[in-house]
Amino acid sequence: MLVKTEQLVEGCILAQEIKALTSKPIMPKRTVLTNQHIEILESFLVEKVEIEAFLSNGQPFNPQLLTMIEDKPKEDSFLQMYLKATQSYKKMYEAWGSGAPIDYSAVRKTIIPLIEKSLQYQEEVFAVYHYTNEEDYIYHHSVAVAIIASAIAKSLGYKKKDIIQVGIAGFLMDCGMSRIDQKILKNVATLRKEEFAQIKEHPIFSYQMVSKQPVIQDEIKLAVLQHHERYDKTGYPFGLSEDKIHTYTKILAVADVFHAMTSPRKYRSKQSPFKVIEQLKHETFGKYDLSIVQALTSNVCSFSIGDKIKLSNNKIVEVAFIDPQYPSRPMVRDIDSNQFLTLNQELDIHIEEVLK
């Protein structure tokens, strides 16, 4: 929908990038607006902006409309379903923290429709980190891992049943976090050794919770228990070797780390998804399954020749050539200078975002 800048409130989501009086965007698509963002728009004399019809908390946004771009959709968009699922997870998490058991029927009702929707919008799945914030990270993380893991499973050729089960395992893997002192989770930047040890027990707590539900498949329960295990035995809670780690677990491990590293945290800022997949590749032989990291890479690096991308040095460039061996580091053309740059030879520069 198109609205006046003066009608904007915190939590509005940009549906289109904003260029104002410059050729380069001053604010990218998917930005979740804060008061500071709104002040910037006003200072640039931006009178109208395209936004989603709902806020970042999933609630509808109904200002006096100037123009409706299209009739109200009969069903929720992927993004709206994602935000609603996040709010549903938050309510479940708070209930679990009070001792409530897992309502598996409610879990399936929340996450399965989103998984099915996400399989039609896999490009959007790998961009949901844009909507994650520090305060609600734990809720966004579980929902995001569920759909990222499902998308990876689809890319690997898994059957629908397995795709759904991997997603449910991702949704439930951190339910045990609700049984940990929440003050510890809010102070993760300055954890004492004993506090970190308590957090590392959450896979066991999660497993205990899902184990009480006989209707939950054993594969899901095992993946929930093992989701922090790694090939090199440095994982927890058991330090398992590769041959003892379930296939679902291997997918969850990659999806878990990818979303965590691309999201803002209290102890560090979010990182570019392209930088993250490069870091995952470097650790593949020690911690992660190569085929799964490659499936993640193919999804993240879904751009084509001619697409515009933003680099970490803030330059806007155009993709000129993609080397299949280094998909995250294509040859690009600087739009301003018309010079070509091979990112595989410029290791201090990485892709920040694809502009579409």
Disulfide bonds with the S-S distance in Angstrom:
none
